[in-house]
Each structure stands twice: as structure tokens, then as C-alpha cells.
Amino acid sequence: MSPTRYRHRLTGIAAATLVVAAVTPATLASAAPSASVSPGTVAPGGRVSLNVTGCGTKTGRASSALFGDVWLTPGNLEATNLFGSATVSRNAATGTYPVTFECGGTGGQRVTVSLQVSPGAARGGLGGSVDSMSPTQIALGGFLTAGALGTGAWLLRRRTASAR
């Protein structure tokens, strides 16, 4: 066989491999679904987002002692992602709790992830920047900022006076 024929055969085999790879369903590559709860740490009474991918069904359920059963809905027409949200009980004790995701109806594929409940978790608005600062530190920061602004204004006025 000539080198040209080998090249043609290899090209044909490569093209056939690409076609087979393109038509193989993604569910064959990943049989188990994957799930996430966001945020992973929440305060009692807080809200969490629930997401499961790889179910291959248009329905799903997430359940936990923290919020009961939540039915998940598809995020797109192919139902590759199922979404939902839940509010954690205000009476939830601090600790780690399992959240079980179930694809389809009863008896479907299951995956379990953990959700951490912490009393000081996810406090919106502060971002952790004010909570640990004392009033003395805040006053000192304000004084230094005012001093820097005053010095900058003085230098600008001094330049314009010398430019005349």
C-alpha cells in the first residue's frame, strides 16, 4: 500500500471516530448525577439554591431535615439541569446536614451533599469588613483619610499659586 492510501484510511478512521463521539449521549460518559447547594454554609432562616445535573429526567426532588421536600424544575428544554430553592428552618441547630437529590420519581438515581448551618453565616451587606473593627479603628481610619485629603488639597493649591 502506498503512503497516500494509509493517509486516506487514517483520515477515514479519524472522521468515523469523531462522528461516533459526537452522537454518543453525554449520559453514557457520566452515569451518576452531580448536585450542589449554594451557599454551602447558611444561617437558620436563610435561603439556599439547589441544583442537580445529569439526571436525564424533567423532574427531581431535593429533601433534607432542614427544609423538607422541594420539587426541582428544569432549567432548560433538554432538562440537563434541575433547579429549586428552599428556606432553611429558623429553628435549625448548628451542624452539618445531608441534602438528598433524587432524579425522576421514587426509586430514581440519588446523590447526597452536605449543607452546613452556622449562626453567623451569610450576613449580607457587611461583607466581614465592619464586624471585626472597633470604633477606635474606624475613627483612626477616618482621621487618616481626612489628613490625606487635606494634604492633597494643600499641595494642589500650592502648585497653582507657584505657577502664577
C-alpha positions as a LaTeX table, in Angstrom:
\begin{tabular}{lrrr}
\hline
Residue & $x$ (\AA) & $y$ (\AA) & $z$ (\AA) \\
\hline
Met1 & 0.00 & 0.00 & 0.00 \\
Ser2 & 1.18 & 3.47 & $-0.80$ \\
Pro3 & 1.61 & 6.20 & 1.86 \\
Thr4 & $-1.29$ & 8.11 & 0.31 \\
Arg5 & $-3.67$ & 5.20 & 0.88 \\
Tyr6 & $-2.55$ & 4.94 & 4.53 \\
Arg7 & $-3.24$ & 8.63 & 4.98 \\
His8 & $-6.73$ & 8.27 & 3.45 \\
Arg9 & $-7.54$ & 5.30 & 5.69 \\
Leu10 & $-6.32$ & 7.11 & 8.81 \\
Thr11 & $-8.36$ & 10.16 & 7.84 \\
Gly12 & $-11.46$ & 7.98 & 7.41 \\
Ile13 & $-10.93$ & 6.28 & 10.78 \\
Ala14 & $-10.45$ & 9.66 & 12.49 \\
Ala15 & $-13.63$ & 11.02 & 10.87 \\
Ala16 & $-15.63$ & 7.95 & 11.93 \\
Thr17 & $-14.33$ & 8.28 & 15.49 \\
Leu18 & $-15.41$ & 11.93 & 15.61 \\
Val19 & $-18.90$ & 11.06 & 14.33 \\
Val20 & $-19.33$ & 8.31 & 16.94 \\
Ala21 & $-18.10$ & 10.61 & 19.71 \\
Ala22 & $-20.48$ & 13.37 & 18.60 \\
Val23 & $-23.60$ & 11.18 & 18.63 \\
Thr24 & $-22.82$ & 9.33 & 21.88 \\
Pro25 & $-25.07$ & 10.73 & 24.62 \\
Ala26 & $-23.38$ & 12.61 & 27.40 \\
Thr27 & $-25.21$ & 10.42 & 29.94 \\
Leu28 & $-23.06$ & 7.45 & 28.95 \\
Ala29 & $-19.91$ & 9.33 & 29.88 \\
Ser30 & $-21.24$ & 10.32 & 33.30 \\
Ala31 & $-23.78$ & 7.90 & 34.75 \\
Ala32 & $-24.09$ & 9.49 & 38.20 \\
Pro33 & $-25.73$ & 12.90 & 38.62 \\
Ser34 & $-23.93$ & 15.69 & 40.44 \\
Ala35 & $-25.59$ & 18.10 & 42.85 \\
Ser36 & $-24.79$ & 21.34 & 44.65 \\
Val37 & $-26.28$ & 23.55 & 47.34 \\
Ser38 & $-25.39$ & 27.23 & 47.30 \\
Pro39 & $-24.28$ & 28.72 & 49.61 \\
Gly40 & $-22.69$ & 25.72 & 51.30 \\
Thr41 & $-22.96$ & 27.40 & 54.71 \\
Val42 & $-26.17$ & 29.16 & 55.71 \\
Ala43 & $-27.71$ & 30.73 & 58.81 \\
Pro44 & $-31.02$ & 29.47 & 60.23 \\
Gly45 & $-33.85$ & 31.05 & 58.22 \\
Gly46 & $-31.55$ & 31.58 & 55.21 \\
Arg47 & $-32.32$ & 30.65 & 51.61 \\
Val48 & $-30.37$ & 28.12 & 49.53 \\
Ser49 & $-30.31$ & 27.31 & 45.81 \\
Leu50 & $-30.49$ & 23.64 & 44.82 \\
Asn51 & $-29.05$ & 22.32 & 41.54 \\
Val52 & $-28.63$ & 18.83 & 40.12 \\
Thr53 & $-27.16$ & 17.96 & 36.71 \\
Gly54 & $-27.01$ & 14.69 & 34.81 \\
Cys55 & $-30.41$ & 13.31 & 35.78 \\
Gly56 & $-31.77$ & 12.88 & 32.27 \\
Thr57 & $-35.30$ & 13.47 & 33.61 \\
Lys58 & $-37.52$ & 16.54 & 33.71 \\
Thr59 & $-38.39$ & 16.17 & 37.40 \\
Gly60 & $-36.42$ & 15.79 & 40.56 \\
Arg61 & $-36.63$ & 16.28 & 44.28 \\
Ala62 & $-34.30$ & 17.54 & 47.00 \\
Ser63 & $-35.01$ & 16.70 & 50.61 \\
Ser64 & $-33.46$ & 17.47 & 53.97 \\
Ala65 & $-34.48$ & 17.74 & 57.61 \\
Leu66 & $-33.71$ & 21.46 & 57.25 \\
Phe67 & $-36.46$ & 22.24 & 54.72 \\
Gly68 & $-38.47$ & 19.11 & 53.84 \\
Asp69 & $-39.13$ & 18.14 & 50.20 \\
Val70 & $-38.54$ & 20.56 & 47.33 \\
Trp71 & $-39.54$ & 19.69 & 43.75 \\
Leu72 & $-36.94$ & 20.69 & 41.19 \\
Thr73 & $-37.78$ & 22.04 & 37.74 \\
Pro74 & $-35.76$ & 22.01 & 34.50 \\
Gly75 & $-33.53$ & 24.96 & 33.80 \\
Asn76 & $-33.63$ & 24.39 & 30.02 \\
Leu77 & $-35.57$ & 22.44 & 27.38 \\
Glu78 & $-33.21$ & 19.47 & 27.46 \\
Ala79 & $-33.64$ & 19.18 & 31.26 \\
Thr80 & $-29.90$ & 18.78 & 31.78 \\
Asn81 & $-30.12$ & 20.91 & 34.94 \\
Leu82 & $-32.83$ & 20.82 & 37.58 \\
Phe83 & $-33.18$ & 23.80 & 39.90 \\
Gly84 & $-35.02$ & 24.77 & 43.04 \\
Ser85 & $-34.71$ & 26.84 & 46.20 \\
Ala86 & $-35.55$ & 26.31 & 49.83 \\
Thr87 & $-35.66$ & 28.23 & 53.10 \\
Val88 & $-33.82$ & 26.63 & 56.00 \\
Ser89 & $-35.87$ & 26.31 & 59.18 \\
Arg90 & $-35.36$ & 29.19 & 61.63 \\
Asn91 & $-35.08$ & 26.61 & 64.41 \\
Ala92 & $-32.24$ & 24.68 & 62.74 \\
Ala93 & $-29.40$ & 23.81 & 65.09 \\
Thr94 & $-25.77$ & 24.44 & 64.15 \\
Gly95 & $-24.21$ & 21.48 & 62.35 \\
Thr96 & $-23.86$ & 19.61 & 59.07 \\
Tyr97 & $-26.98$ & 18.18 & 57.42 \\
Pro98 & $-27.38$ & 15.87 & 54.40 \\
Val99 & $-29.36$ & 17.07 & 51.38 \\
Thr100 & $-30.51$ & 14.19 & 49.16 \\
Phe101 & $-31.30$ & 14.80 & 45.49 \\
Glu102 & $-33.44$ & 12.24 & 43.66 \\
Cys103 & $-33.85$ & 12.20 & 39.89 \\
Gly104 & $-37.31$ & 11.50 & 38.49 \\
Gly105 & $-39.74$ & 9.85 & 40.86 \\
Thr106 & $-39.31$ & 7.44 & 43.72 \\
Gly107 & $-36.53$ & 4.98 & 43.05 \\
Gly108 & $-34.57$ & 7.28 & 40.72 \\
Gln109 & $-30.87$ & 7.98 & 40.91 \\
Arg110 & $-29.80$ & 9.62 & 44.17 \\
Val111 & $-26.91$ & 11.82 & 45.20 \\
Thr112 & $-26.31$ & 13.34 & 48.64 \\
Val113 & $-24.38$ & 16.51 & 49.51 \\
Ser114 & $-23.81$ & 18.34 & 52.81 \\
Leu115 & $-25.15$ & 21.68 & 53.99 \\
Gln116 & $-23.55$ & 23.47 & 56.93 \\
Val117 & $-25.73$ & 25.53 & 59.29 \\
Ser118 & $-23.85$ & 28.21 & 61.22 \\
Pro119 & $-25.42$ & 31.04 & 63.26 \\
Gly120 & $-23.22$ & 33.78 & 61.77 \\
Ala121 & $-23.21$ & 32.56 & 58.16 \\
Ala122 & $-24.06$ & 34.66 & 55.11 \\
Arg123 & $-24.62$ & 38.00 & 56.75 \\
Gly124 & $-25.33$ & 40.20 & 53.79 \\
Gly125 & $-24.29$ & 43.82 & 53.50 \\
Leu126 & $-21.26$ & 43.91 & 55.78 \\
Gly127 & $-19.02$ & 41.58 & 53.86 \\
Gly128 & $-16.99$ & 40.98 & 57.01 \\
Ser129 & $-15.39$ & 44.43 & 56.80 \\
Val130 & $-17.09$ & 46.17 & 59.74 \\
Asp131 & $-17.83$ & 43.33 & 62.13 \\
Ser132 & $-14.29$ & 42.95 & 63.49 \\
Met133 & $-13.38$ & 46.64 & 63.68 \\
Ser134 & $-13.61$ & 48.66 & 66.90 \\
Pro135 & $-14.91$ & 52.26 & 66.97 \\
Thr136 & $-11.33$ & 53.42 & 67.67 \\
Gln137 & $-10.06$ & 51.76 & 64.50 \\
Ile138 & $-12.87$ & 53.29 & 62.45 \\
Ala139 & $-12.15$ & 56.77 & 63.88 \\
Leu140 & $-8.41$ & 56.38 & 63.20 \\
Gly141 & $-9.12$ & 55.33 & 59.59 \\
Gly142 & $-11.39$ & 58.35 & 59.11 \\
Phe143 & $-8.75$ & 60.68 & 60.59 \\
Leu144 & $-6.04$ & 59.31 & 58.27 \\
Thr145 & $-8.33$ & 59.62 & 55.25 \\
Ala146 & $-9.20$ & 63.23 & 56.12 \\
Gly147 & $-5.49$ & 64.02 & 56.63 \\
Ala148 & $-4.59$ & 62.55 & 53.24 \\
Leu149 & $-7.34$ & 64.54 & 51.51 \\
Gly150 & $-6.26$ & 67.75 & 53.28 \\
Thr151 & $-2.63$ & 67.24 & 52.31 \\
Gly152 & $-3.61$ & 66.60 & 48.70 \\
Ala153 & $-5.70$ & 69.80 & 48.58 \\
Trp154 & $-2.88$ & 71.83 & 50.15 \\
Leu155 & $-0.35$ & 70.50 & 47.59 \\
Leu156 & $-2.67$ & 71.29 & 44.67 \\
Arg157 & $-3.26$ & 74.87 & 45.90 \\
Arg158 & 0.46 & 75.37 & 46.45 \\
Arg159 & 1.24 & 74.30 & 42.87 \\
Thr160 & $-1.32$ & 76.60 & 41.33 \\
Ala161 & $-0.02$ & 79.51 & 43.43 \\
Ser162 & 3.58 & 78.92 & 42.29 \\
Ala163 & 2.51 & 78.62 & 38.63 \\
Arg164 & 1.27 & 82.24 & 38.56 \\
\hline
\end{tabular}
